[in-house]
Amino acid sequence: MMNIPWDQPATLIDLDGKTPVIGSMLECVVHFSLFKPFAKEQARILLTRPVLREGRKTRTWILNPDEIQKLVERLNAERNAAR
């Protein structure tokens, strides 16, 4: 999975046009984790620095819901390891 720093600036956007969350990657991932399933399907994270993705030759500026969910899992694993 992408090793995006939690303090990297990012924007959580919604394809339904709701107000975006502008903050750190950590804030965007935490907000995403609180969404209901339908809202998660509509969410994307816009990055300030593009990242490489598996299966793609070029870097990308947008993370899709499945990729954001992997970041939620990473966050939960890091929090559990810190206990």
QUIUR-V539237 format. One record per backbone hydrogen bond with DSSP energy under -1.0 kcal/mol. NH is the residue of the N-H (numbers start at 1). CO is the residue of the C=O. If there is no record, write none. Layout:
# QUIUR-V539237
{{NH	CO} {NH	CO}}
This chain:
# QUIUR-V539237
{{4	2} {8	5} {10	23} {11	46} {12	21} {13	44} {15	42} {17	14} {21	12} {23	10} {25	8} {26	6} {28	24} {29	25} {30	26} {31	27} {32	28} {33	29} {34	31} {35	32} {40	36} {41	37} {42	38} {43	40} {44	13} {45	63} {46	11} {47	61} {51	60} {56	53} {60	51} {63	45} {68	64} {69	65} {70	66} {71	67} {72	68} {73	69} {74	70} {75	71} {76	72} {77	73} {78	74} {79	75} {80	76} {81	77} {82	78}}
